[in-house]
Amino acid sequence: MKTKKIVAIVLTVLLVMTMVVGCSKPAETQKVKFPEKSIDMTILFGAGAGADIIGRKLADMVSQDLGQPMVCNNRVGGGGSVGYQYVLGTNPDGYNIVWNSTSISVAYHQGNMPKDKGFDSFKGVANITQEASALAVKADARWNTIEEFFAYAKEHPGEVTIANSGVGSFNQLTAAAIGDVAGIDFKHIPMDAKQSTTALLGGKVDAIVNMAFDVIQQQDAGTMKALVVVGPNRLEQLKDVPTMKELGYDLDLMMYRGIAVPKDTPDEVVKVLEAAFVKAGNDPDFKAFAEKYGVILDVKGAADFDALMADNDKIVAEIMDKIGIKKQ
């Protein structure tokens, strides 16, 4: 009788242990609790610029989906390096993200980022857009075509001034690349996007290279005229403006924009952010909002965005090396 009781007790204990083990889930399969507070989104360029307006629209849509506020903060300087380094200095927990772009590679190879802080210091969450840039002049300028502008610049080497959005910026690279493929010695004037627009409209520079988004706004307002677009195809909003490529120049560099986080951010957190941003990027309302500004949607998930960043880094490095502005 005593033996039977002992056996019964042992069986009961084993049964309880089996139920406890069976009811528990391995830590890696449990659903991550994210987000539980507001998310800080760094925007690398100034308020009111194309990157700012599109980024804030995207953040607003994602915050509604995640149920937590997404607060956009403009952290400007160094062609984006100020904002990048800020995010890399935060805890990699998904609560600090950056509206990332090709500027990470430009800033790095320009020498504005530490040697160990290149594009691969970040982990891609989702790519959202591709953006063309444009060269524009004042609406009443003497040049009506890019051919006229180039011809004048060749007759006045080193005299024609082009403003761009800062040392180490994507637009500085684009402006330098335009001069290189056209065989023209321009005088480049780096300043932020708002300053460059003001300088052009005030007659202090001859031309500006800026994102097409911003040039479209100015052309619609009657203050500028775009002469050429740097991109693979003409833009619907600038349908009369040719591309460098169609004029025979080997230049169609585009700027990607997407969301990135420090590389040590947990994969489970990245997946939550990836799903939300891909959903917002594919939303018809966002598509309509973005396309009216000449922004091309190119929504990709995390793995594809990582590959895109790596490919673009090689392209940027090659162009910068060719035109003599690559420092690392």
C-alpha positions as a printed Julia matrix, in Angstrom:
328×3 Matrix{Float64}:
  0.0    0.0     0.0
  2.81   2.36    0.91
  4.58   1.65   -2.36
  1.42   2.45   -4.34
  1.09   5.81   -2.57
  4.71   6.73   -3.37
  4.22   5.79   -7.01
  1.03   7.86   -7.16
  2.8   10.89   -5.68
  5.7   10.59   -8.14
  3.31  10.3   -11.09
  1.37  13.35   -9.89
  4.58  15.41   -9.6
  5.7   14.35  -13.09
  2.29  15.23  -14.52
  2.38  18.71  -12.98
  5.92  19.28  -14.25
  4.89  18.18  -17.76
  1.94  20.58  -17.74
  4.13  23.48  -16.58
  6.74  22.82  -19.27
  4.08  22.34  -21.92
  2.38  25.62  -21.09
  5.53  27.71  -21.2
  6.89  29.14  -24.46
 10.54  29.47  -25.37
 11.65  33.09  -24.88
 12.4   33.54  -28.55
  8.82  32.7   -29.62
  7.09  35.06  -27.21
  5.7   38.18  -28.84
  7.85  41.24  -28.21
  6.14  44.05  -26.31
  7.0   46.94  -28.59
  6.39  49.81  -28.66
  5.37  50.74  -25.14
  6.28  54.43  -25.37
  6.88  57.13  -27.96
  9.46  56.65  -30.72
 11.96  59.37  -31.67
 12.46  59.74  -35.43
 15.49  61.76  -36.53
 15.08  63.77  -39.73
 18.45  64.81  -41.08
 17.48  68.01  -42.84
 15.58  71.19  -42.01
 11.9   71.72  -41.32
  9.84  72.33  -44.44
 12.22  70.58  -46.83
 11.04  67.62  -48.87
 12.66  65.05  -46.57
 10.93  66.65  -43.6
  7.44  66.83  -45.1
  7.44  63.27  -46.46
  9.03  61.89  -43.3
  6.49  63.52  -41.01
  3.59  62.23  -43.09
  5.0   58.72  -42.89
  5.63  58.98  -39.14
  2.08  60.14  -38.51
  0.62  57.15  -40.35
  2.9   54.67  -38.58
  2.22  56.13  -35.12
 -1.5   55.57  -35.65
 -0.85  51.97  -36.62
  1.5   51.23  -33.69
 -0.63  53.05  -31.13
  2.27  55.14  -29.82
  3.42  58.66  -30.8
  6.28  58.98  -33.26
  8.0   62.3   -32.57
 10.0   63.78  -35.46
 13.1   65.81  -34.58
 15.23  67.7   -37.1
 18.9   67.07  -36.31
 20.73  69.01  -39.0
 24.38  69.32  -39.96
 27.35  67.72  -41.67
 25.35  66.42  -44.62
 23.35  64.27  -42.2
 26.25  63.18  -39.98
 24.93  65.04  -36.91
 21.68  63.1   -37.0
 23.32  59.78  -37.82
 25.77  60.04  -34.95
 22.99  61.03  -32.57
 21.0   57.89  -33.38
 24.09  55.67  -33.18
 24.73  57.06  -29.69
 21.31  55.94  -28.39
 20.23  52.64  -26.9
 19.56  50.17  -29.77
 16.06  49.28  -28.63
 13.95  50.58  -31.51
 12.89  53.8   -29.8
 15.36  55.91  -31.8
 15.11  55.59  -35.57
 16.42  57.65  -38.49
 14.83  58.7   -41.77
 17.87  57.34  -43.55
 19.1   58.04  -47.07
 22.01  57.77  -49.49
 23.51  60.61  -47.46
 24.91  58.07  -44.98
 27.35  56.9   -47.66
 28.13  60.41  -48.89
 28.76  61.67  -45.34
 30.93  58.66  -44.53
 33.13  58.76  -47.63
 33.38  62.56  -47.31
 35.0   61.96  -43.91
 32.15  63.43  -41.85
 31.54  60.14  -40.01
 33.97  58.13  -37.83
 35.79  55.37  -39.71
 33.75  52.65  -37.98
 30.38  54.36  -38.57
 29.49  53.66  -42.19
 26.19  52.54  -43.67
 26.6   49.12  -42.04
 26.43  50.69  -38.58
 22.71  50.67  -39.26
 20.19  47.92  -39.82
 17.56  48.55  -42.47
 13.9   48.57  -41.44
 12.22  49.52  -44.74
 13.05  51.55  -47.81
 10.21  53.85  -48.82
 11.19  56.12  -51.74
 13.66  56.97  -54.45
 14.17  60.66  -55.26
 15.7   62.48  -58.18
 17.55  65.77  -57.9
 17.46  68.7   -60.3
 19.57  71.63  -61.39
 17.54  74.85  -61.47
 18.06  78.56  -62.09
 15.97  81.65  -61.36
 12.81  81.95  -63.4
 14.18  85.05  -65.18
 17.7   83.7   -65.75
 19.33  84.01  -69.18
 19.41  80.23  -69.67
 16.33  78.33  -70.82
 17.99  74.96  -71.48
 20.75  72.97  -69.84
 22.69  73.11  -73.12
 22.73  76.93  -72.91
 23.78  76.76  -69.27
 26.61  74.31  -69.96
 27.84  76.34  -72.95
 28.01  79.52  -70.86
 29.8   77.7   -68.02
 32.41  76.32  -70.42
 33.04  79.85  -71.72
 33.44  81.09  -68.12
 35.35  78.32  -66.3
 35.29  78.54  -62.53
 32.9   81.49  -62.56
 29.45  79.89  -62.63
 28.28  79.23  -59.08
 26.09  76.31  -57.98
 24.66  76.12  -54.46
 23.93  72.76  -52.87
 22.68  71.55  -49.52
 25.88  71.39  -47.5
 29.38  69.95  -47.32
 29.21  66.18  -47.51
 25.6   66.16  -48.7
 24.07  64.1   -51.49
 23.39  67.27  -53.47
 27.02  68.37  -53.2
 27.98  65.01  -54.68
 25.38  65.38  -57.44
 26.48  68.91  -58.31
 30.12  67.79  -58.5
 29.14  64.78  -60.61
 27.23  67.01  -63.06
 30.32  69.15  -63.54
 32.49  66.08  -63.95
 30.43  64.32  -66.66
 29.83  67.63  -68.49
 33.52  68.57  -68.32
 32.79  71.89  -66.6
 34.62  73.65  -63.77
 31.78  74.99  -61.59
 32.27  76.95  -58.38
 30.38  75.0   -55.72
 28.81  76.87  -52.8
 27.76  74.53  -49.95
 24.91  75.66  -47.67
 21.73  74.12  -46.32
 18.68  73.66  -48.56
 16.82  76.77  -47.36
 19.89  78.97  -47.61
 20.67  77.73  -51.1
 17.14  78.51  -52.27
 17.34  81.98  -50.74
 20.75  82.54  -52.31
 19.48  81.63  -55.77
 16.34  83.73  -55.53
 18.43  86.63  -54.21
 20.78  86.43  -57.18
 23.82  85.43  -55.1
 24.42  82.18  -57.03
 23.73  81.19  -60.63
 22.12  77.81  -60.05
 21.07  75.31  -57.43
 21.18  71.52  -57.21
 18.45  70.29  -54.9
 16.0   67.44  -54.54
 13.33  67.54  -57.24
 10.66  67.8   -54.53
 11.9   71.27  -53.55
 12.54  72.43  -57.1
  9.01  71.43  -58.15
  7.55  73.62  -55.4
  9.61  76.61  -56.53
  8.86  76.1   -60.21
  5.14  75.84  -59.47
  5.45  79.14  -57.57
  7.08  80.74  -60.62
 10.39  81.51  -58.89
 12.65  78.87  -60.52
 12.97  76.88  -63.69
 14.48  73.42  -63.73
 16.99  72.76  -66.51
 17.87  69.11  -65.98
 16.93  66.17  -63.76
 19.41  63.63  -62.43
 17.49  60.37  -62.55
 16.7   57.48  -64.9
 13.45  58.97  -66.26
 11.65  62.29  -66.62
  9.37  63.28  -63.78
  5.67  63.81  -64.39
  5.81  67.12  -62.48
  8.76  68.25  -64.63
  7.78  66.5   -67.85
  9.42  69.11  -70.09
 12.75  68.84  -68.29
 15.24  66.3   -69.72
 17.42  63.95  -67.7
 21.2   63.92  -67.83
 20.98  60.35  -69.11
 18.81  61.17  -72.13
 21.2   63.99  -73.08
 24.02  61.47  -73.29
 25.63  61.98  -69.89
 26.3   58.85  -67.81
 24.65  60.05  -64.61
 21.35  58.89  -63.11
 22.13  58.75  -59.37
 19.03  58.62  -57.19
 18.62  59.14  -53.44
 16.89  56.38  -51.51
 15.03  57.18  -48.3
 13.97  54.7   -45.69
 13.97  53.87  -42.01
 17.04  52.5   -40.24
 18.05  51.69  -36.67
 21.4   50.98  -34.96
 22.66  47.56  -36.07
 22.34  45.96  -32.6
 18.58  46.58  -32.46
 16.8   43.23  -31.77
 15.38  41.51  -34.84
 11.97  41.16  -33.13
 11.76  44.94  -32.78
 12.87  45.49  -36.37
 10.11  43.16  -37.57
  7.45  45.22  -35.78
  8.77  48.45  -37.31
  9.22  46.84  -40.73
  5.6   45.69  -40.88
  4.3   49.13  -39.88
  6.46  51.12  -42.32
  5.9   48.77  -45.27
  2.16  49.01  -44.62
  2.28  52.82  -44.51
  4.52  53.03  -47.6
  2.04  50.96  -49.6
 -0.99  52.88  -48.37
 -2.83  54.59  -51.28
 -3.11  57.83  -49.27
  0.64  57.98  -48.73
  1.29  57.13  -52.37
 -0.94  59.98  -53.55
  0.7   62.38  -51.08
  4.25  61.42  -52.07
  3.84  61.3   -55.83
  2.46  64.83  -56.15
  5.89  66.01  -55.01
  7.83  63.96  -57.55
  8.78  61.24  -55.06
  8.94  57.73  -56.49
  7.7   54.97  -54.2
 10.08  52.04  -53.86
  8.89  50.13  -50.79
 11.23  47.34  -49.68
 11.47  45.24  -46.52
 14.43  45.08  -44.16
 16.59  42.52  -45.99
 16.14  44.2   -49.38
 16.85  47.61  -47.84
 20.13  46.29  -46.38
 21.11  45.11  -49.87
 20.11  48.46  -51.4
 22.23  50.39  -48.9
 25.24  48.17  -49.64
 24.86  48.56  -53.43
 24.46  52.33  -53.2
 27.47  52.64  -50.93
 29.66  51.1   -53.64
 28.23  53.42  -56.3
 28.68  56.53  -54.15
 32.25  55.56  -53.23
 33.16  55.05  -56.91
 31.7   58.4   -57.99
 33.32  60.3   -55.13
 36.66  58.68  -55.83
 36.38  59.53  -59.52
 35.7   63.21  -58.91
 38.33  63.47  -56.16
 36.21  64.09  -53.04
 36.41  60.65  -51.4
 38.34  60.77  -48.12
 37.66  57.31  -46.69
